[in-house]
Amino acid sequence: MDVDPAGGPPTTGPGTPDPSGGDPVAFARPPATSSWRHRHLLDVDVLSWAEIELVLRTTDAMREVLARPIAKVPALRGTNVTILFYEASTRTRVSFEVAAKNLSADVVNIAASSSSVAKGESLVDTVRTIEALGARMLVMRHPTSGAPHLAAEHFGGHVLNGGDGWHAHPTQALLDLYTLRERLGTGAEERFLRGRKVVILGDILHSRVARSNIWTLSAAGADLWLCGPATLLRGFEAWARRGVHGAADGSRVTVTSDVAAALRDADVVMALRIQRERMAGGLLPSLREYAARYGLTAARLAEARPGALVMHPGPMNEGVEIAADVAAGPRSLITDQVTNGVAVRMALLYILAGAEGAGR
Amino acid sequence: MTDLDISRAWLVDPAAGREGPGEIVVRGGILAAVTWLEGVEAEGVDDRGIVVAPGFIDLHTHLREPGNEDAETIASGLAAAAHGGFTTVCAMANTKPAADEPGVVALVTAAARASGSAVTLLQYGAVSVGRNGETLAALGELADSGVVGFSDDGAPVRSAALLRSALLYAGMAGLPIVDHPEDPDQTVGAEASEGVVATVLGLRGWPRSAEASAVARDLAVLADVLEDEPRARLHLTHLSTSGALELVRAAKARGLPVTCDVTPHHLALTDEWLAGARRWSWEAVDGDGEPRDPWADGVLVAPPYDPILRVNPPLRAADDALACLAALVDGTADAVATDHAPHTVVDTEVEFGLAANGMSGLETALGILLAGVDVGRLLLGTAIAALTTGPARVLGSRLGRPIGLVEGAPADLVVFDRKATWTVSVAKLATRGRNSPLLGRELGGRVLATIAGGRLAYEDRG
């Protein structure tokens, strides 16, 4: 598979994963794809649609690998993938670890709390040390927005952002997009969410998941609605007015505190986690009030289109931002998101490993 | 003592309200002659670009000594001042220990003398003991030791009650309280000005109202104490928002004894630099004053989240920067102050949100202002006045010297070539704080010589 640099549809070519086949030899080593221009994955906002499409297609191939009796290919054999998390995480960290191991990488896990970081070592020194220890790919999560950009300045290999501050969670946005394409896409069409109303509901302000999804979902053509209490939406109205990714990009984003208006005729509702510390910060009166006014309940979801899809990036506070029966209901894609997360991360590790010498 | 003859230069003397072609002669450190040229003699002088002006005064400098000499020493800071055309700098009190008692002031004064620099160092005292915002420092003793005002800068004067006492005590000595206006409850953890750029980058927002509400508080307290102490004076430093400037404008119209300054970086840089743009504030708006899109092709040319750009108050959007420029033009802002804040690499080569606030500014202030002059946003005379007579007005008699091109006085002046450019580089900077966002950038206004108190403080050697 390869993608026309001019942005045309992907075509199948030699030496690259074949989405339709089960030939393990196809994954012997990562391909160098002319359509992928980045050495790192720091954010989704720099990805062209052709690059997003490459990720989605490669994820198709990785899904096929995951369906095999032994879900393992040799693509990253001998490659040290170091996973450095400055924040607690279950699904993202384990998902990356499983993804890397499925590609036969050597995986090193570092929790900042039990490393020299706890002794005051700077991020730059930590990154240089990890590289000196042989890491070729660095997956990192950090509570400070932009930290992976700093790491990328000082790391000779590939940096994958596993979530930074409030800023970006690119692999989550890409797995969400992939999950939606499975249900709503009909093939390789570019703007497969055109005409679909997608709602992101909850704490938009503090959400890196929301920020990355705002870009990918609008790039896919969604009629995007951001909904939550006004205290958790500050700044987004101005962003929406300007256009999500630059002026005049054609995206349509509505920012509202009116949950009924947001959910009316929605095709997809993505609920976000509400954190208790928002109350201490004076942004929410109480979780009870939030749940009563904005919680995604079956009654609220009834306002959406029949069969509307429900998503949540996890971890969930059931009974607060999402009712347990909705989270576990037939419209929920939440477990699909987790499974697809492994496939998307496999695809991204695979693509980046082939991206020698590319730019940021 | 210096001798100097400069013929056919462009003289700027804001104290006399005059600028034009002329000649100056310095003999034995004394400004022996100032001759204004007219007619044929004056023809073409402006084209040469050599400007002679009174030495600049910086109302807001952080010298880091004592306590953080890795970032700056008094000697390196004064060398940076001279390189930037400054002959007087006012050092903030947030050293370690803070300048909250006369012993620290004496130490700093002695270090300045020992440095051998011709540049005059004036010192602020802290408003509160240890700048803790709780207990009033020994303002009377500090005044006796020669401080030029009081400031807890780095932080605002924490409570209105403390500010009230400080204004009364400082008023008795005829000295200003220099406040850093910020309502800290609104800025907890703030990393960038609240707005589109902060939203997109996921940075914690510093609301503009946190500055305006603090200014409103300060002005209310000032108005209240004047009845008891008519000599009370308030100076608001590094204002960065149109709302705060509007409050000062109205207060001045009411006759309140308030002055304020703006920084070069808040005039010319915007928050879109955090996203990787590198254009001046006036380039970030179109002809109608509407913001241009920084995410448009080709505008974002540098990596985002450069920690050197973290500053308090944060870089604002273009409309606020242009409001600062307008305030300078209409006199609402009395002065340009650098807020020179040198830091070590250890403090700045870190995650953006963990970086120390502040950027190095003494050596680039003139170049930034001249960029504004070149595009017609400022008159040269206004820019020079903001660096000379404006700050002199704030300091009053404590400046200790006449300002202007005054014959018979010790020469205190800067000579620069407004058309010659220089590239900001670590090798060129005299400050230890290499945390300038303008590194690698070409600036106009190359300083050729700085003469302070009759002595050569800096000379361009090519």
HADDOCK unambig.tbl for C-alpha pairs under 7 A between the chains (distance, minus, plus):
assign (segid A and resid 123 and name CA) (segid B and resid 350 and name CA) 6.81 0.50 0.50
assign (segid A and resid 144 and name CA) (segid B and resid 351 and name CA) 6.72 0.50 0.50
assign (segid A and resid 144 and name CA) (segid B and resid 353 and name CA) 5.96 0.50 0.50
assign (segid A and resid 145 and name CA) (segid B and resid 202 and name CA) 6.06 0.50 0.50
assign (segid A and resid 145 and name CA) (segid B and resid 203 and name CA) 6.35 0.50 0.50
assign (segid A and resid 146 and name CA) (segid B and resid 305 and name CA) 5.80 0.50 0.50
assign (segid A and resid 146 and name CA) (segid B and resid 351 and name CA) 6.87 0.50 0.50
assign (segid A and resid 146 and name CA) (segid B and resid 352 and name CA) 6.69 0.50 0.50
assign (segid A and resid 147 and name CA) (segid B and resid 351 and name CA) 5.19 0.50 0.50
assign (segid A and resid 150 and name CA) (segid B and resid 351 and name CA) 6.56 0.50 0.50
assign (segid A and resid 165 and name CA) (segid B and resid 202 and name CA) 6.90 0.50 0.50
assign (segid A and resid 166 and name CA) (segid B and resid 202 and name CA) 4.52 0.50 0.50
assign (segid A and resid 166 and name CA) (segid B and resid 203 and name CA) 6.82 0.50 0.50
assign (segid A and resid 167 and name CA) (segid B and resid 201 and name CA) 5.41 0.50 0.50
assign (segid A and resid 167 and name CA) (segid B and resid 202 and name CA) 3.96 0.50 0.50
assign (segid A and resid 235 and name CA) (segid B and resid 195 and name CA) 5.41 0.50 0.50
assign (segid A and resid 235 and name CA) (segid B and resid 196 and name CA) 5.83 0.50 0.50
assign (segid A and resid 235 and name CA) (segid B and resid 199 and name CA) 5.62 0.50 0.50
assign (segid A and resid 236 and name CA) (segid B and resid 199 and name CA) 6.71 0.50 0.50
assign (segid A and resid 238 and name CA) (segid B and resid 196 and name CA) 6.00 0.50 0.50
assign (segid A and resid 239 and name CA) (segid B and resid 196 and name CA) 5.31 0.50 0.50
assign (segid A and resid 245 and name CA) (segid B and resid 295 and name CA) 6.71 0.50 0.50
assign (segid A and resid 246 and name CA) (segid B and resid 293 and name CA) 6.00 0.50 0.50
assign (segid A and resid 246 and name CA) (segid B and resid 295 and name CA) 4.95 0.50 0.50
assign (segid A and resid 246 and name CA) (segid B and resid 296 and name CA) 5.77 0.50 0.50
assign (segid A and resid 247 and name CA) (segid B and resid 293 and name CA) 6.21 0.50 0.50
